[in-house]
């Protein structure tokens, strides 16, 4: 309505389904009531799972060790679909609803600029300068249907995570109200019998649950449901935003947290120590780029190629136990395991001789011992 009034624009509306669970028919009907000349509902769930979520699993993408990038991964896909529709319709601008305070404005704007630099970007919420009460009054005057009772929490959900915001949780010291959660039951109310799962991996991504092979979309949906019923998957942390301040962020991400935990464990079984430590550096860099809205950054594509090469050998099975909100890894196996029970066992098997052990220790510590001696620091 605002775009029509202030720009005289013909508005084509676009909703991209990335697993948020909206009633898309109602969305289309609402767009028509508000005067959209055309509306697109785009089902991108499978594309989101295969081309965005699964690469993030290979990269163990947990921003600041907690957030699995659900919203950050979806934004570049939504922006690309928006550009495709804009070009199909001959539009000269695209608009989104981001404010000047959030991370998503960066993600949308940069992605649109990368794919369609000729399109103007309009962000009404950055321009109109209305407070929340003024927005509601504007909607009332223009006949825009807004519920008389407003939701306590602002929710952004997709296949990979559900983010929860609202005044009640802005204080980082305040507990999150239980009714903010939807995907996960309270851990204390979870079943008394633990859930045992086996996740099968191939080339760094999950391919099966308890031996049953599943497509990415099915696999993630199933794990979200199973793990959430056992109270697993809640995140509450203070996050460093792109736009320059800290925010208290609350998420639900049962499948994401379990898959990444299992994947990291399997990598430790397969990778050499040098591969593992290098991969952790790569993971952090990849994750930061995506969180910061730089999905289009060429370095991210180079890192994808590197990660794919390393992940060729991340294959095997990880056995998990989920009980009242906690997850424990019970075991793991892989045909590419760099583990030898004969070498690791303290009961039987190979032991270095005393001479071999002394020689190794001497050579291993030589740099440190020489430095201490040179600096006069080895005299007690």
N, C-alpha and C positions, 0 to 999 in steps of 0.2 A: 504494500500500500504506500509506504514512504517513497519507494523508488518511482512509483507511478506519479505521485504528487509532485515530487521535487525535480524529477528528471523527465517527466512525460514519457516514461519508458514502457515498452511492451516487455513484460516479464515472463520468461520461461523458467519454471521451477524444476529443480533436480533433487531427488533424494536417492542416496546410494546406500544399499543394504549391505552392511559389513557385519551383520549378525547382532544388531542392536535390539531386535525383537519388537520393533514398532509395527503398528497396524498401517501398512503402506496404502491400503485402500482409503483409509481415513485421511491420511496425509494428502493423497491426490484430491479427495473431495474438498478438503480445506483450501488447497491451492486454487481450485476452481472457484470456490466461494469468494476468495479474495481477489479474483480478477486475473489470474495467470492465463496467458494465452495458450499455454501448453504445459503439461507436466510430464516428467520422466521419472519412473521408478526403475532403478538399475540394480539388479541382483549381482553383487560383486563378492559374495561370500566365499565362493570357491577360489577366485583369483586372490582375494585377501589372504586366505589360508596358505595357498601354495606359493605365492610370489612375494609375500611380505612377512607373514608369521613364520613360515618355515626357515627362511634365511636368518631370521632373528634367533631361532633356536640354535642354528649352527654357530652363531656368534654369542651364545649365552647372554643375550641382551637383557641385562637388569641394570637400569640407570641407578647409579649410586648404590649398587648392590641390592636394590629392592624393587624398583618399578619395571615391569616387563614391557613397557613402551606401547601398551594397547592403543591409546589415542594417537600417539606420535607415529605409529606405523600406518594407521588408517588414513590420516590426513593427506599424505601425498597421493594415495590411490583415489580418494574422493576428489581432490583437486584435478587430477588427470582426467577423470570422468567428466568433471565440470567443463574442462577445456574441450573435450571431444564434443559435448553437446553444444557448447557455444559456437564451435566451428560449423557443426552440422546446421545450426539455426541461423548462421550469419550474424551472430551477435557482435557488438563492438565493445562489450564490457562484461565482466563477471562480478558478482557480489557475494559476500559471505557475512555471517553474523558475528564475527569475532570482535571482542573489545580491544582496547589499546593496552590492556593489562595482562593478557594471557600469552601463552606460548603458541597457541594455534594460529594466530595471525601471521607469525613468522613462517610456519609450515605451509599455510595456504598461499601466502603472497609469493614466497620464493619458488614454490612448485609451479604456480601459474606463470610466473616470469620466465621460468626455464622452458616450459613447454609452449607458451604462447606469448612472447614478449610484446606482441602488437595489441593485446587486449588490455583495456583499462581495468583496474581493480577498484571496486567500490566497497567500502566497509562501513555501512550505515551506523553501526553502533560506535564507531570511532568518530563519526561526523555529527550526529544529531544532538549530542550534548544533553540528552534527557536523563533524568534520574529514573529509578524504578517506578516511583509513583507517577511521574510524568509520562512514562511509557504506557502505563495502564490507563491513564486518562486519555492519551492519544488513541489507544485501541478502542476505548469506549466511544469516543467521538466519531471514529471512523467505522464503527460497527464490526470491529474485528472480534470474533468470539474468544474470550479469555475466561477460564473457570473462575468463579467467585472465590473459591478456596485454592490457594496456591500450594504447590508441593513444598515441603520443608527442605528438601534436598535437591540440588541440581545434579542430574545424572548424565554421564556420557558412557554408553556401553557399546561394546562390539564383541566379536567372537573371543577376543584374547583377554579383555579385562573390562571391569565395570568401575568407573571412577565416581566418587561421591564428594560433593562440595555443599557447603551451606554455612550459615552464620553459627550454627550450634557447634561446628567443629573447627572454626577458625582459630580458636584458642588451642595451641598445641598441648596444653596441660590438661584439657578437658577430655573425659572419656567419650568415645563415639557412641551415640545412642544405638541400642540394638536394632531399632526399626530402620536404621539406615542400610542395613544389609539385606540382600535379597538372594544372592547366589549361595550363601553359606549359612548353615545353622550355627547357633551359638555352640562352641566346642563342648561346653558342659552338658548340652542337650543332644549331642551326637550319639549314635549307637554305641552300646557297650562292647560289641564285637568289632575288632579291627578289620579294616579293609586291606586285603592283600592283592597287589597288582604286579603283573610283569609287563614291562614296556620293552618292546622290541625296536631296535634302531638299525637303520641302514643308511650309510653315507651321511651320518650326522643328524638324521631326522627320525622321528618316531614313525613306525609303520604298522605296529600291532599292539593290541591290548589283550593280555592273557592268551596269546597265540592267535588271535583273530586279526587278520589284516584288514585295515580300514583306510579309507581315503582321509586326507588331512582334515577336511571339514567335519566328517563324522567322528574322527578320533578326538579332536579337541572338544566338540560338543559333548561327547560321552564322558570324557574325563572331568569337564566342568561340573557335570551333573553328579557323577559318582563321588568325587572328592568334596564337593560342596556339601553333600549330605552328611559327611563326616567332619564338618566344621573346619576344613582346611582351605586356605587360600586368602586369608585376610592380610592386608598390608596397611600399616599406619606409620608414616615417617615424615620428617621435615625434608623438603626437596628444594634444591637450588634451581630456580627457574631461569630460563633464557633471558627474561626481561629484567633481571637485576635484583631480585629479592627472593627471600625464602618463603615457602608456603607449606602449610600442613596438608598433606595429601593422604587420602584414604582410598584404597582400592580393594576389589575382590578379583582374584585371578587364580583359581584353583589349578586349572590345567597348565597354565603357563609356569607357575612356580614348581609344580611337580616334574614337568617335562625337563625344564632347565636344570633342576637339581640332579635328575637322573642322567642327563646328558653330560654334565660336568663330571659326574662320577665315572662314567664310561670313558671319557677322555683321559682321565687319570690312569686308567687301566691300560690304555692303548698307546698314548703318546710317550715319547722319551721325556726326561726332565726338561731338556732345552726346548722341545716342541711345546710342552705344557706351559712353561713360563712365557714364551714368546706369544703363544695363543692368547693368554690372559691379557697381554698388552694390546693385541689386535682387537680382542673383544671389547675392551674399554673404549678404544678409539671409535670402533664401529657404532657402539651404543651412543656415545656422546654426539656423533654426527647426526644420527637419526633423531635423537631427542631435541637437538638444537635446530631442527627444521632443514637439515642439509642432506636429505635423501638424494637430491640431485647432484650433490658434490661428486666429481669424478673419483676422488679418493675412495668413496664408499664402494664404487663399482670395482676398483682395483682390489680392495679388501675382500669383497665378495669372491673374487676369483681365487685369491690366496686361501681364504677359508674353505672354499669348495675343494681345493686341492688337498688340504690337510684332512678334511672330513671324509675322504674316500675310505679311510680305514676305521672310522668310528662306527663300528658295527657290533651288535651283540644284544644281550638282554640284561635289564636291570630289574631287580625284584624289590618292591616297595611295601612298607606297611604304613597305613594311615590310621591314626587313632586319636579321636577327640581333638582335632586341630593340629596335630603334630605329624610329621613325616619322618620315617626312618628307612634308610636303605639297608636291606637285608643281605644283598649279595649282587654280584655282577659277573658276567662271563662274555668272552669274545674270542673269536678265532684269531684275532690280531693282538691278543693280550701280550704285553711285554713283561709278563709275570711268570716266574718259575718257582713252583712250590719246592722243588729240590734245592734251589738256591736260598729261598726265604726261610725254610724250616730250621728251627733251632734244635729239633730232635734228631733228625737224620740228614744226610746229604753232605754237600760240599762245604768245607771250612778252609779258609786260607791258613797257611802255616804261620807261625809266629814271625818268621823272617819276612814273609810276604806282607803281613799286616804292619810290621814296623816300617818297612820300606815305603808302603803306601802312605802311612801317616806322616812320615818325614817329608816326602815329596809334596803331599797335599798341603801341609802347613808351612812350607818353606818360605813363600812370599811374606806371610804374616810374621813368622819368626825373625826373618832378616830385617823387616821393617822395625820391629820392636827393638832389635839389637842396635840398629843404626840410630834410633831415637833415644836410646838409653832407658827404655821403658820396661825392660825385662829383668830388673834387679829387685823386684818385690816392692 
